[in-house]
Amino acid sequence: MEKSPHAKLARLAIEEYIRNGRIIDVPDDTPSELTENRAGVFVTLHKYGNLRGCIGTFIPTQRNIAEEIIRNAIAAATEDPRFPPVRESELPELEISVDVLSEPEEVEDIEELDPKKYGIIVESGFKRGLLLPDIEGVDTVDDQIEIAKRKAGIYPGEPIKIYKFTVTRHY
């Protein structure tokens, strides 16, 4: 199903790591858009339509998008605390998407938000929760903020800052 260079790279990284325990280098034929730019990246795995893993970074931690994809793809397959690590037998069943994030910008008024268009980061002190946009079942801004707060462990009444970002989703 995956066709984009982003998703192909994520699949290659996951398969090599699961089968051989090896972290791949960025392939020579990787498009320059992935090797010359930096951005936060989320890699999401689905199996039979159900979430199977999702790990990402909202600001870049690697030298380029390609390295960010490799690191987060392996982490989504092996380190998401909600799921056991992906087994080799599951590899053919995985559907992989890669979200490249825009730079987060602080929200002055929640009227700026739209859960279908923007992801959000909710922050209180050192606690931070992120929710990607256009998630099934998240239909209102209030739902989006509440879920992000829960993910961060932010209690009702704690002061928060909200940041929004867009994603470009690649399959």
Rosetta blueprint (number, residue, H / E / L):
1 M L
2 E L
3 K L
4 S L
5 P H
6 H H
7 A H
8 K H
9 L H
10 A H
11 R H
12 L H
13 A H
14 I H
15 E H
16 E H
17 Y H
18 I H
19 R H
20 N H
21 G L
22 R L
23 I L
24 I L
25 D L
26 V L
27 P L
28 D L
29 D L
30 T L
31 P L
32 S H
33 E H
34 L H
35 T H
36 E L
37 N L
38 R L
39 A L
40 G L
41 V E
42 F E
43 V E
44 T E
45 L E
46 H E
47 K E
48 Y L
49 G L
50 N E
51 L E
52 R E
53 G E
54 C E
55 I E
56 G E
57 T E
58 F L
59 I L
60 P L
61 T L
62 Q L
63 R L
64 N L
65 I H
66 A H
67 E H
68 E H
69 I H
70 I H
71 R H
72 N H
73 A H
74 I H
75 A H
76 A H
77 A H
78 T H
79 E L
80 D L
81 P L
82 R L
83 F L
84 P L
85 P L
86 V L
87 R L
88 E H
89 S H
90 E H
91 L H
92 P H
93 E H
94 L E
95 E E
96 I E
97 S E
98 V E
99 D E
100 V E
101 L E
102 S L
103 E L
104 P L
105 E E
106 E E
107 V L
108 E L
109 D L
110 I H
111 E H
112 E H
113 L L
114 D L
115 P L
116 K L
117 K L
118 Y L
119 G E
120 I E
121 I E
122 V E
123 E E
124 S E
125 G L
126 F L
127 K E
128 R E
129 G E
130 L E
131 L E
132 L L
133 P L
134 D L
135 I L
136 E L
137 G L
138 V L
139 D L
140 T L
141 V H
142 D H
143 D H
144 Q H
145 I H
146 E H
147 I H
148 A H
149 K H
150 R H
151 K H
152 A H
153 G L
154 I L
155 Y L
156 P L
157 G L
158 E L
159 P L
160 I L
161 K E
162 I E
163 Y E
164 K E
165 F E
166 T L
167 V E
168 T E
169 R E
170 H E
171 Y L
